[in-house]
Amino acid sequence: MSAFLRLIRYASPYPSLVVGATLAMLVYGGASAAIAFLIGPVIDRVLLNQTGLGMVAGGILLAYFVKGLGAYFSSYLMDDLGHRVVKRLRNDLFRHLLDQSAAFFSRRTTGQLLSRINNDVGQVQRAVAETVGDLAREALALVGYAALLIYLDAGLALLCMTGAPLAVYPLVRMGKRLRTVTRWSQEAQEHMSHVAAEAFTGHRIVKAFGAESREAAKFERASHELYRTYMKVTGVLSALPPLMEFLGGVAIAGALWYGSREIAEGRLTAGGFTSFVAALLLMYGPIKKLSRVNANLQQAVAASERIFELLDTHTEVAESPDAVMLAPLSDAIELRDVTFAYEDGHGRQALRGVSFCVNAGRMVAIVGRSGAGKTTLVNLLPRFYDVTGGAILIDGLDIRRTSIASLRAQIGIVTQETVLFDDTVADNIAYGVPGASLDQIEAAARAAHAHDFIAALPDGYKTTIGERGQRLSGGQRQRLAIARALLKNPPILILDEATSSLDSESERLVQDALSTLMLNRTSFVIAHRLSTVRRADAIIVLERGRMVEVGRHDELLARPHGAYARLHQMQFQEGRRPATEPEDSALRTTGGPRL
């Protein structure tokens, strides 16, 4: 009930639609009762006494016309209200999910989240647009019929309504069962969406390993599980109509028995009794529909509970109430005794006591074996996660005291797995600067060595590149990502293995573009390529979350038993270059080495 009431509150911004739909439903209910009432005069006056034919016929036509108007406007306005509510709910859910931390997305699959937005919200849409309208409309019609029954013969009405409590109990029990099996079906739908999304995303690997049959079998198992849960839902739904029909038959049998006695004793006319039976029969339609409405409502409640579970999940990186705008970087970025542990890391710290200070405009390379904490470290800078100990300061200001928007506006990111969108080349480059002109976009593309291949595309900068840029090569995607970062023009740059998995020609072009991108910027570079690491002003070596070495390339190679030298021997396999003395301003100690 709390989930249903919370869902109804989404209709509060639309009072005019609620009032209009309610008035139309009242008209519908009143006209429905009037039709049943006019059957009495047809028997007593028109058929028996041959009087009032025109008036009664006109009344019936008017009642049907008014009922039709009530049905049309109530249905139209409720559909409008339902679609507005669901649009607002879907938008809130999507924005809420986007605001969650990186840890939230690491624990959930894309298929699961899309299932909540599409399937669960779709279930709610049917409930709000159709079910709630039917619930109110048919309930008001029942009220009108019940009032007519009491008006015609209160005793007979009470007799016929004695079965109503008998119908309520199984409806409640079946409703609870239906909500449970509906939740199972939604979870099965979610799993099936996940299996399909995973297979489609990795279709090249599926084909390369000849795993089409295995993936198809996996999907068939998920589909069969969904079928089984749907049949459980169907089993509950199919039991409701026969139950309601039986209880309706009991009411009609009781009415015939009692009504015949009333007519025989002269306390009820034949026309009045006919109106009574007609109203009783007309009640069957709304009652049957309400039993189905209850079933749909239970399904919607199960879906809304799953939606509100996500809306009540808060893993967002919290912004301080008194957050300040971060001015452009002018002095240094300092990590002061930074410690970090993932929520699901079983207490293991991914970073432990990392301290260093980077002068503005410097390039810092971060190296280490897989799992050393390199990507975790750079993910803390834009606050994809918050440190669990210590602090990160930009120009002496703790980034937790700055607004997230102003912090991330200063950071550009180019990763190994380039993320592009199914949009035009120009829109992908201008993703961080939506109002950029075509001249600005082209200038960024030229600086990233991307203009030539873009000009060769069928529609140039207006060419749509497909999901994740699949119509482009790896090197082309990387150069678009670099152009995107160049156009944003951030003072701080993060390069996370941006040249991995590229052929020699592509790597050369990307390296040239990266050199342009890093010019006069404070850069954090995660790389295994010697050509990138060698140019760094300083190199930080991580092992198991700790900073074990720091210095320039040649300086670190001069330590034959050092961690960097071992990495160099394993990964780079290149000869040492002569050691050089670091620049005077490159290293200073302030709680950690100054780079």
Secondary structure, DSSP 4 states (H G I P E B T S, - for coil): -HHHHHHHGGGTT-HHHHHHHHHHHHHHHHHHHHHHHHHHHIIIIIITT---HHHHHHHHHHHHHHHHHHHHHHHHHHHHHHHHHHHHHHHHHHHHHHTS-HHHHHTS-HHHHHHIIIIIHHHHHHIIIIIHHHHHHHHHHHHHHHHHHHHH-HHHHHHHGGGHHHHHHHHHHHHHHHHHHHHHHHHHHHHHHHHHHHHHHTHHHHHHTT-HHHHHHHHHHHHHHHHHHHHHHHHHHHHHHHHHHHHHHHHHHHHHHHHHHHHHTTSS-HHHHHHHHHHHHHHHHHHHHHHHHHHHHHHHHHHHHHHHHHHT-----PPPTT-BPPPPP-SEEEEEEEEE--TTSTT--SEEEEEEEEETT-EEEEEESTTSSHHHHHHHTTTSS--SEEEEEETTEEGGGB-HHHHHTTEEEEESS----SSBHHHHHTTT-TT--HHHHHHHHHHTT-HHHHHTSTTGGG-B--GGGTTS-HHHHHHHHHHHHHHH--SEEEEESTTTT--HHHHHHHHHHHHHHHTTSEEEEE---HHHHTT-SEEEEEETTEEEEEE-HHHHHT-TTSHHHHHIIIII--PPPPP-PPPTTT--BSSSBB-
